[in-house]
Amino acid sequence: CHNQLQTASQVHSTLLHELVHAYDDCVAKPRGLDWTNCKEHACTEVRAAALSGDCSWAQEEWRGNVSYTSPGSWQGYRERCIARRAALSLALNPACQEEQATGSRADKEGRQDSHSKLQQTKDGVPTYAVQCVKAVFERCIKDHAPFAQAPI
């Protein structure tokens, strides 16, 4: 959190975010989440952002990503936020900054080329992190466990 939490709402959101990770780690079999599996990491980040309030209108307005005076920013803001925040988190995981050049499943299956592993988005997020989030997004955003429905 790096002493960036300024309101009770931000503390609540952060705690809920981390509790979603704790839940995911507890239910992942047989030994908890594999944080070096980027798609597994991406899924828990999508779930945590979706279920915690990380991407509420107020949070996104505070970050400058939506504005009442810019209606064009409203459409799909929550999904964009969830995907962005998940990819940013993956970018901090050394295992998810690039697909491993040797020994990766994709490398063995011939889907990896020598140029794609080094590419980054315009925001400096590794392309591989963004691809992992896209691969799991639809499935993981629908998973509200342990809640009956999304609490936020």
KEKE-899361 format. One record per residue: residue number from 1; residue in one letter; x, y, z of N, C-alpha, C in turn. Coordinates in Angstrom, 1 decimal. Layout:
% KEKE-899361
r pos = NUM; code = a; nx = X; ny = Y; nz = Z; cax = X; cay = Y; caz = Z; cx = X; cy = Y; cz = Z .
...
END
This chain:
% KEKE-899361
r pos = 1; code = c; nx = 0.8; ny = -1.2; nz = 0.0; cax = 0.0; cay = 0.0; caz = 0.0; cx = 0.9; cy = 1.3; cz = 0.0 .
r pos = 2; code = h; nx = 2.1; ny = 1.1; nz = 0.5; cax = 3.0; cay = 2.2; caz = 0.4; cx = 2.5; cy = 3.5; cz = 1.0 .
r pos = 3; code = n; nx = 1.8; ny = 3.5; nz = 2.0; cax = 1.2; cay = 4.6; caz = 2.7; cx = 0.5; cy = 5.6; cz = 1.8 .
r pos = 4; code = q; nx = -0.2; ny = 5.0; nz = 0.8; cax = -1.0; cay = 5.8; caz = -0.2; cx = -2.5; cy = 5.8; cz = 0.2 .
r pos = 5; code = l; nx = -2.9; ny = 5.1; nz = 1.2; cax = -4.3; cay = 5.0; caz = 1.6; cx = -4.7; cy = 6.2; cz = 2.4 .
r pos = 6; code = q; nx = -5.6; ny = 7.0; nz = 1.9; cax = -6.0; cay = 8.3; caz = 2.5; cx = -7.3; cy = 8.3; cz = 3.1 .
r pos = 7; code = t; nx = -8.2; ny = 7.4; nz = 2.8; cax = -9.5; cay = 7.4; caz = 3.3; cx = -9.9; cy = 6.0; cz = 3.9 .
r pos = 8; code = a; nx = -10.9; ny = 6.0; nz = 4.7; cax = -11.4; cay = 4.7; caz = 5.2; cx = -11.9; cy = 3.8; cz = 4.1 .
r pos = 9; code = s; nx = -12.5; ny = 4.4; nz = 3.0; cax = -13.0; cay = 3.7; caz = 1.9; cx = -11.8; cy = 3.0; cz = 1.2 .
r pos = 10; code = q; nx = -10.7; ny = 3.7; nz = 1.0; cax = -9.5; cay = 3.1; caz = 0.4; cx = -9.0; cy = 1.9; cz = 1.2 .
r pos = 11; code = v; nx = -9.0; ny = 2.1; nz = 2.5; cax = -8.5; cay = 1.0; caz = 3.4; cx = -9.4; cy = -0.2; cz = 3.2 .
r pos = 12; code = h; nx = -10.7; ny = 0.0; nz = 3.3; cax = -11.7; cay = -1.0; caz = 3.1; cx = -11.5; cy = -1.8; cz = 1.8 .
r pos = 13; code = s; nx = -11.4; ny = -1.0; nz = 0.7; cax = -11.2; cay = -1.6; caz = -0.6; cx = -9.9; cy = -2.4; cz = -0.7 .
r pos = 14; code = t; nx = -8.8; ny = -1.9; nz = -0.1; cax = -7.5; cay = -2.6; caz = -0.1; cx = -7.6; cy = -3.9; cz = 0.7 .
r pos = 15; code = l; nx = -8.2; ny = -3.9; nz = 1.8; cax = -8.4; cay = -5.1; caz = 2.6; cx = -9.2; cy = -6.1; cz = 1.9 .
r pos = 16; code = l; nx = -10.3; ny = -5.7; nz = 1.3; cax = -11.2; cay = -6.6; caz = 0.6; cx = -10.4; cy = -7.2; cz = -0.6 .
r pos = 17; code = h; nx = -9.6; ny = -6.4; nz = -1.3; cax = -8.8; cay = -6.9; caz = -2.4; cx = -7.9; cy = -8.0; cz = -1.9 .
r pos = 18; code = e; nx = -7.2; ny = -7.7; nz = -0.8; cax = -6.2; cay = -8.7; caz = -0.3; cx = -6.9; cy = -10.0; cz = 0.2 .
r pos = 19; code = l; nx = -8.1; ny = -9.8; nz = 0.8; cax = -8.8; cay = -11.0; caz = 1.3; cx = -9.3; cy = -11.9; cz = 0.1 .
r pos = 20; code = v; nx = -9.6; ny = -11.3; nz = -1.0; cax = -9.9; cay = -12.1; caz = -2.2; cx = -8.7; cy = -12.9; cz = -2.6 .
r pos = 21; code = h; nx = -7.5; ny = -12.3; nz = -2.6; cax = -6.3; cay = -13.1; caz = -2.9; cx = -6.2; cy = -14.3; cz = -1.8 .
r pos = 22; code = a; nx = -6.4; ny = -14.0; nz = -0.6; cax = -6.3; cay = -15.0; caz = 0.5; cx = -7.3; cy = -16.1; cz = 0.2 .
r pos = 23; code = y; nx = -8.5; ny = -15.8; nz = -0.1; cax = -9.5; cay = -16.8; caz = -0.4; cx = -9.1; cy = -17.6; cz = -1.6 .
r pos = 24; code = d; nx = -8.6; ny = -17.0; nz = -2.7; cax = -8.2; cay = -17.7; caz = -3.9; cx = -7.1; cy = -18.7; cz = -3.5 .
r pos = 25; code = d; nx = -6.1; ny = -18.2; nz = -2.7; cax = -5.0; cay = -19.0; caz = -2.3; cx = -5.5; cy = -20.2; cz = -1.5 .
r pos = 26; code = c; nx = -6.5; ny = -20.0; nz = -0.6; cax = -7.0; cay = -21.1; caz = 0.2; cx = -7.7; cy = -22.2; cz = -0.6 .
r pos = 27; code = v; nx = -8.4; ny = -21.8; nz = -1.6; cax = -9.2; cay = -22.8; caz = -2.4; cx = -8.5; cy = -23.4; cz = -3.5 .
r pos = 28; code = a; nx = -7.3; ny = -22.8; nz = -3.9; cax = -6.5; cay = -23.4; caz = -5.0; cx = -5.9; cy = -24.7; cz = -4.6 .
r pos = 29; code = k; nx = -6.1; ny = -25.7; nz = -5.3; cax = -5.6; cay = -27.0; caz = -5.0; cx = -4.4; cy = -27.4; cz = -5.9 .
r pos = 30; code = p; nx = -3.4; ny = -28.1; nz = -5.4; cax = -3.3; cay = -28.7; caz = -4.1; cx = -2.5; cy = -27.9; cz = -3.1 .
r pos = 31; code = r; nx = -1.8; ny = -26.9; nz = -3.6; cax = -0.9; cay = -26.1; caz = -2.7; cx = -1.1; cy = -24.6; cz = -2.7 .
r pos = 32; code = g; nx = -2.2; ny = -24.2; nz = -3.0; cax = -2.5; cay = -22.7; caz = -3.1; cx = -2.1; cy = -22.2; cz = -4.5 .
r pos = 33; code = l; nx = -2.3; ny = -20.9; nz = -4.7; cax = -2.0; cay = -20.3; caz = -6.0; cx = -0.6; cy = -20.4; cz = -6.4 .
r pos = 34; code = d; nx = -0.3; ny = -20.6; nz = -7.6; cax = 1.0; cay = -20.6; caz = -8.2; cx = 1.2; cy = -19.2; cz = -8.8 .
r pos = 35; code = w; nx = 1.9; ny = -18.4; nz = -8.0; cax = 2.1; cay = -17.0; caz = -8.4; cx = 3.0; cy = -16.8; cz = -9.6 .
r pos = 36; code = t; nx = 3.7; ny = -17.9; nz = -10.0; cax = 4.5; cay = -17.9; caz = -11.2; cx = 3.7; cy = -18.3; cz = -12.4 .
r pos = 37; code = n; nx = 2.5; ny = -18.8; nz = -12.2; cax = 1.6; cay = -19.1; caz = -13.4; cx = 0.8; cy = -17.8; cz = -13.6 .
r pos = 38; code = c; nx = 1.2; ny = -17.1; nz = -14.7; cax = 0.7; cay = -15.7; caz = -14.9; cx = -0.8; cy = -15.7; cz = -15.2 .
r pos = 39; code = k; nx = -1.4; ny = -16.7; nz = -15.8; cax = -2.9; cay = -16.7; caz = -16.0; cx = -3.6; cy = -16.9; cz = -14.6 .
r pos = 40; code = e; nx = -3.0; ny = -17.7; nz = -13.8; cax = -3.6; cay = -17.9; caz = -12.4; cx = -3.5; cy = -16.6; cz = -11.7 .
r pos = 41; code = h; nx = -2.4; ny = -16.0; nz = -11.7; cax = -2.2; cay = -14.7; caz = -11.1; cx = -3.2; cy = -13.6; cz = -11.7 .
r pos = 42; code = a; nx = -3.3; ny = -13.6; nz = -13.0; cax = -4.2; cay = -12.7; caz = -13.7; cx = -5.6; cy = -12.9; cz = -13.2 .
r pos = 43; code = c; nx = -6.0; ny = -14.1; nz = -13.0; cax = -7.4; cay = -14.4; caz = -12.6; cx = -7.7; cy = -13.9; cz = -11.2 .
r pos = 44; code = t; nx = -6.8; ny = -14.1; nz = -10.3; cax = -7.0; cay = -13.6; caz = -8.9; cx = -7.0; cy = -12.1; cz = -8.9 .
r pos = 45; code = e; nx = -6.2; ny = -11.4; nz = -9.8; cax = -6.2; cay = -10.0; caz = -9.8; cx = -7.4; cy = -9.4; cz = -10.4 .
r pos = 46; code = v; nx = -8.0; ny = -10.1; nz = -11.5; cax = -9.2; cay = -9.7; caz = -12.0; cx = -10.3; cy = -9.8; cz = -11.0 .
r pos = 47; code = r; nx = -10.4; ny = -10.9; nz = -10.3; cax = -11.4; cay = -11.1; caz = -9.2; cx = -11.2; cy = -10.1; cz = -8.1 .
r pos = 48; code = a; nx = -10.0; ny = -9.8; nz = -7.7; cax = -9.8; cay = -8.9; caz = -6.6; cx = -10.2; cy = -7.5; cz = -7.0 .
r pos = 49; code = a; nx = -9.9; ny = -7.1; nz = -8.2; cax = -10.3; cay = -5.7; caz = -8.6; cx = -11.8; cy = -5.6; cz = -8.8 .
r pos = 50; code = a; nx = -12.4; ny = -6.7; nz = -9.3; cax = -13.8; cay = -6.7; caz = -9.5; cx = -14.7; cy = -6.7; cz = -8.3 .
r pos = 51; code = l; nx = -14.2; ny = -7.4; nz = -7.3; cax = -15.0; cay = -7.6; caz = -6.0; cx = -14.7; cy = -6.7; cz = -4.9 .
r pos = 52; code = s; nx = -13.6; ny = -5.9; nz = -5.0; cax = -13.2; cay = -5.1; caz = -3.9; cx = -13.6; cy = -3.6; cz = -4.0 .
r pos = 53; code = g; nx = -14.0; ny = -3.2; nz = -5.1; cax = -14.3; cay = -1.7; caz = -5.2; cx = -13.2; cy = -0.9; cz = -5.7 .
r pos = 54; code = d; nx = -12.1; ny = -1.6; nz = -6.1; cax = -10.9; cay = -0.9; caz = -6.7; cx = -11.3; cy = -0.1; cz = -7.9 .
r pos = 55; code = c; nx = -12.3; ny = -0.5; nz = -8.6; cax = -12.7; cay = 0.2; caz = -9.8; cx = -14.1; cy = 0.9; cz = -9.7 .
r pos = 56; code = s; nx = -14.4; ny = 1.4; nz = -8.5; cax = -15.6; cay = 2.1; caz = -8.4; cx = -15.5; cy = 3.5; cz = -9.1 .
r pos = 57; code = w; nx = -16.6; ny = 4.1; nz = -9.4; cax = -16.6; cay = 5.4; caz = -10.1; cx = -15.7; cy = 6.4; cz = -9.3 .
r pos = 58; code = a; nx = -15.9; ny = 6.4; nz = -8.0; cax = -15.2; cay = 7.4; caz = -7.2; cx = -13.7; cy = 7.1; cz = -7.2 .
r pos = 59; code = q; nx = -13.2; ny = 5.9; nz = -7.2; cax = -11.8; cay = 5.6; caz = -7.3; cx = -11.3; cy = 6.0; cz = -8.6 .
r pos = 60; code = e; nx = -12.0; ny = 5.7; nz = -9.7; cax = -11.5; cay = 6.0; caz = -11.0; cx = -11.5; cy = 7.5; cz = -11.3 .
r pos = 61; code = e; nx = -12.5; ny = 8.2; nz = -10.7; cax = -12.5; cay = 9.7; caz = -10.8; cx = -11.3; cy = 10.3; cz = -10.1 .
r pos = 62; code = w; nx = -11.0; ny = 9.7; nz = -8.9; cax = -9.9; cay = 10.2; caz = -8.1; cx = -8.6; cy = 10.0; cz = -8.9 .
r pos = 63; code = r; nx = -8.5; ny = 8.9; nz = -9.6; cax = -7.3; cay = 8.6; caz = -10.4; cx = -7.2; cy = 9.4; cz = -11.7 .
r pos = 64; code = g; nx = -8.3; ny = 10.0; nz = -12.0; cax = -8.3; cay = 10.8; caz = -13.3; cx = -8.7; cy = 10.0; cz = -14.5 .
r pos = 65; code = n; nx = -9.3; ny = 8.9; nz = -14.3; cax = -9.6; cay = 8.0; caz = -15.5; cx = -11.0; cy = 8.2; cz = -16.0 .
r pos = 66; code = v; nx = -11.9; ny = 8.8; nz = -15.2; cax = -13.3; cay = 9.2; caz = -15.7; cx = -13.6; cy = 10.5; cz = -15.1 .
r pos = 67; code = s; nx = -14.5; ny = 11.2; nz = -15.8; cax = -14.9; cay = 12.5; caz = -15.4; cx = -16.4; cy = 12.8; cz = -15.7 .
r pos = 68; code = y; nx = -17.1; ny = 13.5; nz = -14.8; cax = -18.5; cay = 13.8; caz = -15.0; cx = -18.6; cy = 14.7; cz = -16.3 .
r pos = 69; code = t; nx = -17.6; ny = 15.5; nz = -16.6; cax = -17.6; cay = 16.4; caz = -17.7; cx = -17.2; cy = 15.7; cz = -19.0 .
r pos = 70; code = s; nx = -16.8; ny = 14.4; nz = -19.0; cax = -16.4; cay = 13.7; caz = -20.2; cx = -17.2; cy = 12.4; cz = -20.3 .
r pos = 71; code = p; nx = -18.4; ny = 12.5; nz = -20.8; cax = -19.3; cay = 11.3; caz = -20.9; cx = -18.7; cy = 10.2; cz = -21.7 .
r pos = 72; code = g; nx = -17.8; ny = 10.5; nz = -22.6; cax = -17.1; cay = 9.4; caz = -23.3; cx = -16.3; cy = 8.5; cz = -22.5 .
r pos = 73; code = s; nx = -15.9; ny = 8.9; nz = -21.3; cax = -15.1; cay = 8.1; caz = -20.4; cx = -15.9; cy = 7.1; cz = -19.6 .
r pos = 74; code = w; nx = -17.2; ny = 7.2; nz = -19.6; cax = -18.1; cay = 6.4; caz = -18.8; cx = -18.2; cy = 5.0; cz = -19.3 .
r pos = 75; code = q; nx = -18.4; ny = 4.9; nz = -20.6; cax = -18.8; cay = 3.6; caz = -21.2; cx = -17.6; cy = 2.5; cz = -20.9 .
r pos = 76; code = g; nx = -18.0; ny = 1.5; nz = -20.2; cax = -17.0; cay = 0.4; caz = -20.0; cx = -15.9; cy = 0.7; cz = -19.0 .
r pos = 77; code = y; nx = -16.0; ny = 1.8; nz = -18.3; cax = -14.9; cay = 2.3; caz = -17.4; cx = -14.5; cy = 1.2; cz = -16.4 .
r pos = 78; code = r; nx = -15.5; ny = 0.5; nz = -15.9; cax = -15.2; cay = -0.5; caz = -14.8; cx = -14.4; cy = -1.7; cz = -15.4 .
r pos = 79; code = e; nx = -14.7; ny = -2.2; nz = -16.6; cax = -14.0; cay = -3.3; caz = -17.2; cx = -12.6; cy = -2.9; cz = -17.6 .
r pos = 80; code = r; nx = -12.5; ny = -1.7; nz = -18.1; cax = -11.2; cay = -1.2; caz = -18.5; cx = -10.3; cy = -1.0; cz = -17.3 .
r pos = 81; code = c; nx = -10.9; ny = -0.6; nz = -16.2; cax = -10.1; cay = -0.4; caz = -14.9; cx = -9.7; cy = -1.8; cz = -14.4 .
r pos = 82; code = i; nx = -10.6; ny = -2.7; nz = -14.4; cax = -10.2; cay = -4.1; caz = -13.9; cx = -9.1; cy = -4.7; cz = -14.7 .
r pos = 83; code = a; nx = -9.2; ny = -4.6; nz = -16.0; cax = -8.1; cay = -5.2; caz = -16.8; cx = -6.8; cy = -4.4; cz = -16.6 .
r pos = 84; code = r; nx = -6.9; ny = -3.1; nz = -16.6; cax = -5.7; cay = -2.3; caz = -16.4; cx = -5.0; cy = -2.6; cz = -15.1 .
r pos = 85; code = r; nx = -5.8; ny = -2.7; nz = -14.0; cax = -5.2; cay = -2.9; caz = -12.7; cx = -4.6; cy = -4.3; cz = -12.6 .
r pos = 86; code = a; nx = -5.3; ny = -5.3; nz = -13.2; cax = -4.8; cay = -6.6; caz = -13.2; cx = -3.4; cy = -6.7; cz = -13.9 .
r pos = 87; code = a; nx = -3.4; ny = -6.1; nz = -15.1; cax = -2.1; cay = -6.1; caz = -15.9; cx = -1.0; cy = -5.4; cz = -15.2 .
r pos = 88; code = l; nx = -1.3; ny = -4.3; nz = -14.5; cax = -0.3; cay = -3.6; caz = -13.7; cx = 0.3; cy = -4.4; cz = -12.6 .
r pos = 89; code = s; nx = -0.6; ny = -5.2; nz = -12.0; cax = -0.1; cay = -6.1; caz = -10.9; cx = 0.8; cy = -7.2; cz = -11.5 .
r pos = 90; code = l; nx = 0.3; ny = -7.8; nz = -12.6; cax = 1.2; cay = -8.8; caz = -13.2; cx = 2.5; cy = -8.2; cz = -13.6 .
r pos = 91; code = a; nx = 2.5; ny = -7.0; nz = -14.1; cax = 3.8; cay = -6.4; caz = -14.5; cx = 4.8; cy = -6.3; cz = -13.3 .
r pos = 92; code = l; nx = 4.3; ny = -6.4; nz = -12.1; cax = 5.2; cay = -6.3; caz = -10.9; cx = 5.8; cy = -7.7; cz = -10.6 .
r pos = 93; code = n; nx = 5.2; ny = -8.8; nz = -11.2; cax = 5.6; cay = -10.1; caz = -11.0; cx = 6.7; cy = -10.5; cz = -12.0 .
r pos = 94; code = p; nx = 7.9; ny = -10.7; nz = -11.5; cax = 9.0; cay = -11.1; caz = -12.4; cx = 8.7; cy = -12.2; cz = -13.4 .
r pos = 95; code = a; nx = 7.9; ny = -13.2; nz = -12.9; cax = 7.5; cay = -14.3; caz = -13.7; cx = 6.5; cy = -13.9; cz = -14.9 .
r pos = 96; code = c; nx = 5.9; ny = -12.7; nz = -14.8; cax = 4.9; cay = -12.3; caz = -15.8; cx = 5.3; cy = -11.1; cz = -16.6 .
r pos = 97; code = q; nx = 6.5; ny = -10.7; nz = -16.5; cax = 7.0; cay = -9.6; caz = -17.4; cx = 7.2; cy = -10.0; cz = -18.8 .
r pos = 98; code = e; nx = 7.6; ny = -11.3; nz = -19.0; cax = 7.7; cay = -11.8; caz = -20.3; cx = 7.6; cy = -13.3; cz = -20.2 .
r pos = 99; code = e; nx = 7.1; ny = -13.9; nz = -21.3; cax = 7.0; cay = -15.3; caz = -21.4; cx = 8.4; cy = -15.9; cz = -21.4 .
r pos = 100; code = q; nx = 8.7; ny = -16.9; nz = -20.6; cax = 10.1; cay = -17.4; caz = -20.5; cx = 10.5; cy = -18.0; cz = -21.9 .
r pos = 101; code = a; nx = 11.7; ny = -17.6; nz = -22.3; cax = 12.2; cay = -18.0; caz = -23.6; cx = 12.5; cy = -19.5; cz = -23.7 .
r pos = 102; code = t; nx = 12.8; ny = -20.1; nz = -22.5; cax = 13.1; cay = -21.5; caz = -22.5; cx = 12.2; cy = -22.2; cz = -21.5 .
r pos = 103; code = g; nx = 11.7; ny = -23.3; nz = -21.9; cax = 10.9; cay = -24.1; caz = -21.0; cx = 9.4; cy = -23.7; cz = -20.8 .
r pos = 104; code = s; nx = 9.0; ny = -22.7; nz = -21.4; cax = 7.6; cay = -22.3; caz = -21.2; cx = 6.7; cy = -23.2; cz = -22.1 .
r pos = 105; code = r; nx = 5.5; ny = -23.4; nz = -21.7; cax = 4.6; cay = -24.2; caz = -22.4; cx = 4.4; cy = -23.6; cz = -23.9 .
r pos = 106; code = a; nx = 4.2; ny = -22.3; nz = -24.0; cax = 4.0; cay = -21.7; caz = -25.3; cx = 5.2; cy = -21.9; cz = -26.2 .
r pos = 107; code = d; nx = 6.4; ny = -21.8; nz = -25.6; cax = 7.6; cay = -22.1; caz = -26.4; cx = 7.7; cy = -23.5; cz = -26.9 .
r pos = 108; code = k; nx = 7.3; ny = -24.5; nz = -26.1; cax = 7.3; cay = -25.9; caz = -26.5; cx = 6.2; cy = -26.1; cz = -27.6 .
r pos = 109; code = e; nx = 5.1; ny = -25.3; nz = -27.5; cax = 4.0; cay = -25.5; caz = -28.5; cx = 4.2; cy = -24.6; cz = -29.7 .
r pos = 110; code = g; nx = 5.3; ny = -23.9; nz = -29.8; cax = 5.7; cay = -23.1; caz = -30.9; cx = 4.9; cy = -21.8; cz = -31.1 .
r pos = 111; code = r; nx = 4.2; ny = -21.3; nz = -30.1; cax = 3.4; cay = -20.1; caz = -30.2; cx = 4.3; cy = -18.9; cz = -29.9 .
r pos = 112; code = q; nx = 5.4; ny = -19.0; nz = -29.3; cax = 6.3; cay = -17.9; caz = -28.9; cx = 7.2; cy = -17.5; cz = -30.0 .
r pos = 113; code = d; nx = 7.3; ny = -16.2; nz = -30.4; cax = 8.4; cay = -15.8; caz = -31.3; cx = 9.3; cy = -14.9; cz = -30.5 .
r pos = 114; code = s; nx = 10.5; ny = -14.7; nz = -31.0; cax = 11.5; cay = -14.0; caz = -30.3; cx = 11.3; cy = -12.6; cz = -30.0 .
r pos = 115; code = h; nx = 10.3; ny = -12.0; nz = -30.8; cax = 10.0; cay = -10.5; caz = -30.6; cx = 8.9; cy = -10.3; cz = -29.6 .
r pos = 116; code = s; nx = 7.9; ny = -11.1; nz = -29.5; cax = 6.8; cay = -10.8; caz = -28.7; cx = 7.1; cy = -10.8; cz = -27.2 .
r pos = 117; code = k; nx = 8.1; ny = -11.5; nz = -26.8; cax = 8.3; cay = -11.6; caz = -25.3; cx = 8.9; cy = -10.3; cz = -24.8 .
r pos = 118; code = l; nx = 9.4; ny = -9.4; nz = -25.6; cax = 10.0; cay = -8.1; caz = -25.1; cx = 9.1; cy = -6.9; cz = -25.3 .
r pos = 119; code = q; nx = 7.9; ny = -7.1; nz = -25.9; cax = 7.1; cay = -5.9; caz = -26.2; cx = 6.4; cy = -5.4; cz = -25.0 .
r pos = 120; code = q; nx = 6.1; ny = -4.1; nz = -25.0; cax = 5.4; cay = -3.5; caz = -23.9; cx = 4.3; cy = -2.6; cz = -24.5 .
r pos = 121; code = t; nx = 3.2; ny = -2.3; nz = -23.7; cax = 2.2; cay = -1.4; caz = -24.2; cx = 2.7; cy = 0.0; cz = -24.1 .
r pos = 122; code = k; nx = 2.0; ny = 1.0; nz = -24.5; cax = 2.4; cay = 2.4; caz = -24.4; cx = 2.5; cy = 2.8; cz = -23.0 .
r pos = 123; code = d; nx = 1.9; ny = 2.1; nz = -22.1; cax = 2.0; cay = 2.5; caz = -20.6; cx = 3.1; cy = 1.8; cz = -20.0 .
r pos = 124; code = g; nx = 3.9; ny = 1.0; nz = -20.7; cax = 5.1; cay = 0.3; caz = -20.2; cx = 4.7; cy = -1.0; cz = -19.6 .
r pos = 125; code = v; nx = 3.5; ny = -1.5; nz = -19.7; cax = 3.1; cay = -2.8; caz = -19.2; cx = 3.5; cy = -3.9; cz = -20.2 .
r pos = 126; code = p; nx = 4.2; ny = -4.9; nz = -19.7; cax = 4.6; cay = -6.0; caz = -20.6; cx = 3.4; cy = -6.5; cz = -21.4 .
r pos = 127; code = t; nx = 3.5; ny = -6.7; nz = -22.7; cax = 2.4; cay = -7.2; caz = -23.5; cx = 2.0; cy = -8.6; cz = -23.0 .
r pos = 128; code = y; nx = 2.9; ny = -9.4; nz = -22.5; cax = 2.5; cay = -10.7; caz = -22.0; cx = 1.5; cy = -10.6; cz = -20.9 .
r pos = 129; code = a; nx = 1.7; ny = -9.6; nz = -20.0; cax = 0.8; cay = -9.5; caz = -18.8; cx = -0.6; cy = -9.1; cz = -19.4 .
r pos = 130; code = v; nx = -0.6; ny = -8.2; nz = -20.3; cax = -1.9; cay = -7.9; caz = -20.9; cx = -2.6; cy = -9.1; cz = -21.6 .
r pos = 131; code = q; nx = -1.8; ny = -9.9; nz = -22.3; cax = -2.4; cay = -11.1; caz = -23.0; cx = -2.9; cy = -12.1; cz = -21.9 .
r pos = 132; code = c; nx = -2.2; ny = -12.2; nz = -20.8; cax = -2.7; cay = -13.1; caz = -19.8; cx = -4.0; cy = -12.7; cz = -19.2 .
r pos = 133; code = v; nx = -4.1; ny = -11.4; nz = -18.9; cax = -5.4; cay = -10.8; caz = -18.4; cx = -6.5; cy = -11.0; cz = -19.4 .
r pos = 134; code = k; nx = -6.3; ny = -10.7; nz = -20.7; cax = -7.3; cay = -10.9; caz = -21.7; cx = -7.7; cy = -12.4; cz = -21.8 .
r pos = 135; code = a; nx = -6.8; ny = -13.3; nz = -21.6; cax = -7.1; cay = -14.7; caz = -21.8; cx = -8.1; cy = -15.2; cz = -20.7 .
r pos = 136; code = v; nx = -8.0; ny = -14.6; nz = -19.5; cax = -8.8; cay = -15.1; caz = -18.4; cx = -10.0; cy = -14.2; cz = -18.0 .
r pos = 137; code = f; nx = -10.0; ny = -13.0; nz = -18.6; cax = -10.9; cay = -11.9; caz = -18.1; cx = -12.4; cy = -12.4; cz = -18.0 .
r pos = 138; code = e; nx = -12.9; ny = -12.8; nz = -19.1; cax = -14.4; cay = -13.2; caz = -19.2; cx = -14.8; cy = -14.2; cz = -18.1 .
r pos = 139; code = r; nx = -13.9; ny = -15.2; nz = -18.0; cax = -14.2; cay = -16.3; caz = -17.0; cx = -14.1; cy = -15.8; cz = -15.6 .
r pos = 140; code = c; nx = -13.0; ny = -15.0; nz = -15.3; cax = -12.7; cay = -14.7; caz = -13.9; cx = -13.6; cy = -13.5; cz = -13.4 .
r pos = 141; code = i; nx = -14.0; ny = -12.6; nz = -14.3; cax = -14.9; cay = -11.5; caz = -13.8; cx = -16.2; cy = -12.0; cz = -13.4 .
r pos = 142; code = k; nx = -16.6; ny = -13.2; nz = -13.9; cax = -17.9; cay = -13.7; caz = -13.5; cx = -17.9; cy = -14.5; cz = -12.2 .
r pos = 143; code = d; nx = -16.7; ny = -14.8; nz = -11.7; cax = -16.5; cay = -15.6; caz = -10.5; cx = -16.6; cy = -14.7; cz = -9.3 .
r pos = 144; code = h; nx = -17.7; ny = -14.8; nz = -8.5; cax = -17.9; cay = -13.9; caz = -7.4; cx = -17.6; cy = -14.6; cz = -6.0 .
r pos = 145; code = a; nx = -17.2; ny = -15.8; nz = -6.1; cax = -16.9; cay = -16.5; caz = -4.8; cx = -15.9; cy = -15.8; cz = -3.9 .
r pos = 146; code = p; nx = -16.2; ny = -15.7; nz = -2.6; cax = -17.1; cay = -16.5; caz = -1.9; cx = -18.5; cy = -15.8; cz = -1.7 .
r pos = 147; code = f; nx = -18.7; ny = -14.7; nz = -2.5; cax = -20.0; cay = -14.0; caz = -2.4; cx = -21.0; cy = -14.6; cz = -3.4 .
r pos = 148; code = a; nx = -22.3; ny = -14.5; nz = -3.0; cax = -23.3; cay = -14.9; caz = -3.9; cx = -23.4; cy = -14.1; cz = -5.2 .
r pos = 149; code = q; nx = -23.1; ny = -12.8; nz = -5.0; cax = -23.1; cay = -11.8; caz = -6.1; cx = -22.0; cy = -10.8; cz = -5.8 .
r pos = 150; code = a; nx = -21.6; ny = -10.1; nz = -6.8; cax = -20.5; cay = -9.1; caz = -6.6; cx = -21.0; cy = -8.1; cz = -5.5 .
r pos = 151; code = p; nx = -20.1; ny = -7.9; nz = -4.5; cax = -20.5; cay = -7.0; caz = -3.4; cx = -20.5; cy = -5.5; cz = -3.7 .
r pos = 152; code = i; nx = -19.8; ny = -5.2; nz = -4.7; cax = -19.6; cay = -3.8; caz = -5.1; cx = -20.3; cy = -3.5; cz = -6.4 .
END
